[in-house]
Amino acid sequence: MLRYRFGSILLAAAALLCRAGDDAQQRLAGRAFSATPLLADLEELCDRIGGRPTGSPECERAIEWAAAKFKAAGVDTVALESFPVPQAWAAETAEAECLAPEKFPLRIAAAPFSASTGAALEAPLVDAGDGSPQAIAALGDRARGAIALVTSREMKTLDDLFDEYFRSGPMLAAARLAAQGAVRVRLRLVNRTGGPFESRNVVAEIRGRERPEEVVLLGAHLDSWELGTGAEDNGANAAMVIDAARAIHELQRKPRRTIRFVLFTGEEQGMWGSAGYVLRHASEMDRHVAAVVFDMGSGRTSGFFLNGREDLRQPLAQALAGLSGLDAAQNPPDAIDGTDNFDFLLSGVPNLVANQEAAPYLPDYHAESDTLDRVNARELKANAALASALVWWLAESPERFGRRLSRAEVEKLLADTKLDVQMRAFGQWDDWQSRRRGASR
Ligand SMILES: [Zn+2]
C-alpha cells in the first residue's frame, strides 16, 4: 500500500462533514485536512530523533522536543512531570551466527527485558514451535543446553496482538531460521539492566474559561522501542496530539473546560507514564471528565473503545454527531489493557481508546520496519480532525461527558469485561489489589 503521500491531501473537508454541529468542531476538522505542520513534525521526531526507548538519550531529546513544540503551539502551560519506572533495560549488542551446516550471519534483536549471555554461547538450535510450555516439554532432553527457535505468526488483528502478549512470557529469543537437522548457532547478547529510574511526561494545557478545574485529556505515548523509528508506534499519534493543541489554540476561543495534551513515556515498559500521571494527579481524578488515547499508528479510526462503559455510548454518539463524514461512529464495548487509558480505567475516569484499523499497523509492530514511510498521511490527518474535534466537544459541552466510577464499580467492570483475567496474566492484578495502581475512591 502506498502511503505517506504529501501531495494528495487536498480533500474538500466541507464535503466530509455533513452536519453543522458545533462550529468550532467543523473548523477543527476542516483545518486538519489543510496544510498543517503535522507531517513535518512527525518527520523530525522519526528521522532526527529516531527510536526512543524510555531512559535513553533519544527519549530525553524527544521529551525536550515535544515540550518546545507545545510551547510554540501557544498553549497556556507546559510541564515536564517525572514518574518512576521500576526497571531499566536497554539493548546494546545482539549478534548471532549460524555455524553448521553452513556458516552465515543471522539478524537478530533482543526481546525486551531479556538477559545478557555474557560471552558468546555456542549451542545446537532446536525447533521449539510456538514456544509454549508444551512445545518446550515435547523437546525433552534435546532442549537441554540448546538455543530454542520460537516461531510467531504474523499478526493481523488486535486479537492476534493480545495472543502474542499472552505467549511472550516464556520466549527468550527468536531468529528467522527454519531449524532442520543439526544446526549450531553462536549467540551473543549484551543488554544493560538496572533498577528503578525516573522519566518524564510532557503535559501541556489550554485552560478552560468557565470550569478550568475540570479536565479533558488527550494522550498518546512518545516513547518507542529502539528498532525502527517509532513512526506508527506511536510517533504518528504523538505528533497528532501536538497538532491538536496547535489547532485548538488557533481557534482563538477558550473551551469551557481545561484540555490537557499529554505525551506519556514509559508506555512500552508497562504504561508507567500514565500510571505515574494518575498517581500524581490522584486528587484531581474526580475532575477528569474524560481521557482519550490514540495508540495504533495512522490506521483509520472507525470509532472508540468504550472500555466497558455502556453509559458513555450515547454521549459519545452525540459528541461525534457533527462529524458523521469521518465515519467514526462504531464504538465497541471492549475494555483495553495495553495502552495509556488503563490507569484511568482503573480510577473510574471515563476513558476512550481510538479503535484504529490494525492490519496496516501490526506487520511493523515493534519492528525495524516501523519507519516514516509506513505512515498513512491521509488517515493521520483524518485522525487529527477527529481527535481535535472530539476533545473540543468534550471540553465545551455544558453537560459532563460521564461520571467517575467508584472502586466497587470498577471491580465489577473488570469482572464483567474479563479484564481481571488479562490483568492476572500480565502481572498487574497485585498492583490493583494493593492499590499501587489506579487512584481509587
Ligand atoms: Zn504504542
Residues whose N, C-alpha, C, O or C-beta is under 5 A from the ligand:
A	BS01	ZN	D233 N234 D295
